[in-house]
Amino acid sequence: MVQRTDEQHAEKMKKKQAAHDKIMAGKTVEKGLLIVHTGKGKGKTTAALGMVVRAIGHGKKVGVVQFVKGAMTTGEKVVFDAFPDQVEFKPMGEGFTWNTQDRARDIELSREAWEEVKRMVADPAYDMVLADELNIVLRYDYLPLDEVIQVLTGRDEMKHVIVTGRNAPEGLMEAADLVTEMTLVKHPFRSGVKAQAGIEF
């Protein structure tokens, strides 16, 4: 490994800063983003909830609708309930499809949750809307993908929408401005460790 002097390091960082500043000067567009978090790795909802926290910190109003989830109390609900003027937090599921084992009921609950997402997307009071685990209900065809894409792409130009869940449909990813795929490298569940408060919920 080559050791750099302080002067060499400073010169290199100066060049990097100039290159960075040049790139940033060309980024002038500000718009609402359609963001998709997908993949088999942990962290899709966690990352989305982090953006909700950031939005709260900037005085924004956020709507959170959780598909599938709702059968248990989560730490995030307790936190967001402390900001009733900024966050409307609605867990609207009864558990994963293998828990419910009732397709008709799952479809009904998915539609109810989707109607809440649509309401929030249409309401100019909300700066950001999180549709947590929407990808799961799309995967099982509980909602028509065309309708979902039409609503999400037809939103106000400054509204941010985040969609999470494994197996995001190709059409949704194509419509999105930002897609992140969480990759599973290692998970404690495979070593017999159960889901834990503060980590998974």
C-alpha positions in Angstrom: 0.0 0.0 0.0 1.3 3.4 -1.0 1.5 6.0 1.7 0.4 9.5 0.7 1.6 12.6 2.3 -0.9 15.1 3.8 -0.3 17.3 0.8 -1.0 14.6 -1.7 -4.1 13.6 0.1 -5.4 17.2 0.2 -4.7 17.6 -3.5 -6.6 14.4 -4.3 -9.6 15.4 -2.2 -9.6 18.9 -3.8 -9.9 17.2 -7.3 -12.7 14.9 -6.0 -14.6 17.9 -4.6 -14.3 19.8 -7.9 -15.6 16.8 -9.8 -18.4 16.3 -7.3 -19.4 20.0 -7.5 -19.5 19.9 -11.3 -21.8 16.9 -11.2 -24.1 18.5 -8.5 -24.3 21.7 -10.5 -26.2 19.8 -13.2 -28.8 18.3 -10.8 -31.5 21.0 -10.7 -34.8 19.0 -10.8 -36.9 18.6 -7.7 -39.9 16.3 -7.9 -41.8 13.7 -6.0 -40.3 10.2 -6.3 -41.9 6.8 -6.7 -39.5 4.6 -4.7 -39.6 0.8 -4.6 -37.8 -1.4 -2.0 -37.7 -5.0 -3.0 -35.6 -8.2 -2.8 -35.2 -11.1 -0.4 -33.0 -9.3 2.1 -34.1 -7.7 5.3 -34.5 -3.9 5.4 -37.2 -2.9 2.9 -39.7 -1.6 5.5 -36.9 -0.5 7.8 -35.4 1.7 5.1 -38.8 3.1 4.2 -39.6 3.9 7.8 -36.3 5.7 8.0 -37.5 8.0 5.3 -40.7 8.6 7.2 -38.7 9.6 10.2 -36.7 12.0 8.0 -39.9 13.5 6.6 -41.2 14.0 10.1 -38.0 15.8 11.0 -38.6 18.2 8.1 -42.2 18.9 9.2 -43.8 16.9 6.4 -47.1 15.0 6.7 -46.9 11.3 5.9 -49.4 8.5 5.4 -48.4 4.9 6.2 -50.6 2.0 5.1 -49.4 -1.5 5.9 -50.7 -4.3 3.8 -50.5 -7.8 5.4 -49.2 -6.4 8.7 -51.5 -5.6 11.5 -51.8 -8.8 13.5 -49.1 -7.7 16.0 -48.1 -4.4 17.6 -44.9 -3.0 16.2 -42.4 -0.5 17.7 -42.9 1.9 14.7 -46.6 2.2 15.5 -45.9 3.3 19.0 -43.3 5.9 17.8 -45.5 7.3 15.0 -48.5 7.5 17.2 -46.5 10.2 19.1 -46.7 12.4 16.0 -50.5 12.4 15.3 -50.4 15.7 13.4 -47.7 14.4 11.0 -48.2 10.7 10.6 -51.3 8.7 9.9 -50.2 5.1 10.5 -52.6 2.4 9.5 -51.8 -1.3 9.8 -54.6 -2.9 7.8 -53.7 -6.6 7.4 -54.3 -9.7 9.4 -51.0 -11.5 8.8 -49.3 -13.2 5.9 -51.2 -15.2 3.5 -50.0 -18.5 4.9 -51.4 -17.4 8.3 -54.8 -16.3 7.1 -55.3 -19.1 4.5 -58.4 -17.2 3.3 -57.9 -15.7 -0.2 -61.2 -13.9 -0.4 -60.6 -12.2 3.0 -57.0 -11.3 1.9 -58.3 -9.7 -1.3 -61.0 -7.8 0.7 -58.4 -6.4 3.2 -56.0 -5.6 0.3 -58.7 -3.6 -1.4 -59.5 -1.7 1.8 -55.8 -0.9 2.4 -55.4 0.2 -1.2 -58.4 2.6 -1.0 -56.6 4.2 2.0 -53.4 4.6 -0.1 -55.4 6.1 -2.9 -57.1 8.5 -0.5 -53.7 9.6 0.8 -52.1 9.9 -2.6 -55.0 12.1 -3.8 -54.9 14.3 -0.7 -52.6 17.3 -1.1 -52.1 17.4 2.7 -49.8 14.4 2.5 -46.2 14.9 1.3 -45.3 11.2 1.4 -47.2 8.0 1.3 -45.7 4.6 2.3 -47.5 1.5 0.9 -45.8 -1.1 3.0 -45.8 -4.7 1.6 -47.9 -3.6 -1.4 -45.6 -5.8 -3.6 -46.8 -8.9 -1.7 -50.5 -8.3 -2.6 -49.5 -7.5 -6.2 -47.6 -10.8 -6.4 -50.7 -12.7 -5.4 -52.9 -10.7 -7.8 -55.1 -9.3 -5.0 -55.0 -6.0 -6.8 -54.8 -5.1 -10.5 -51.3 -3.9 -11.3 -52.5 -1.5 -14.0 -54.7 0.3 -11.5 -51.9 0.6 -9.0 -49.4 2.0 -11.5 -52.0 4.4 -12.9 -52.7 5.8 -9.4 -49.1 6.0 -8.4 -47.8 7.6 -11.6 -50.8 10.0 -11.7 -50.0 11.5 -8.3 -49.1 15.2 -7.6 -45.7 16.0 -9.1 -44.2 16.8 -5.6 -45.6 13.8 -3.7 -43.2 11.0 -2.7 -44.6 7.4 -2.7 -42.7 4.4 -1.3 -43.7 0.8 -2.0 -42.1 -2.1 -0.2 -42.1 -5.9 -0.4 -40.5 -8.8 -2.1 -41.0 -9.6 -5.8 -41.9 -6.1 -7.1 -43.6 -6.5 -10.4 -41.5 -5.4 -13.5 -44.1 -2.8 -14.5 -43.9 -1.1 -11.1 -40.1 -1.1 -11.2 -40.1 0.4 -14.7 -42.5 3.2 -13.5 -40.4 4.0 -10.4 -37.8 6.7 -10.1 -35.7 4.7 -7.6 -35.5 1.0 -7.1 -33.4 -0.7 -4.4 -33.1 -4.5 -4.2 -32.2 -5.8 -0.7 -29.9 -8.8 -1.1 -29.8 -11.5 1.4 -26.2 -12.3 2.4 -26.7 -13.7 5.9 -29.7 -13.8 8.3 -29.9 -15.0 11.9 -33.3 -16.8 11.2 -31.4 -19.5 9.3 -29.4 -20.1 12.5 -32.6 -20.6 14.6 -32.9 -17.0 15.9 -36.5 -15.8 16.0 -37.8 -12.4 15.1 -37.1 -9.9 17.9 -38.6 -6.7 19.2 -36.7 -3.7 17.9 -35.2 -5.6 15.0 -38.0 -7.2 13.0 -41.0 -5.4 14.6 
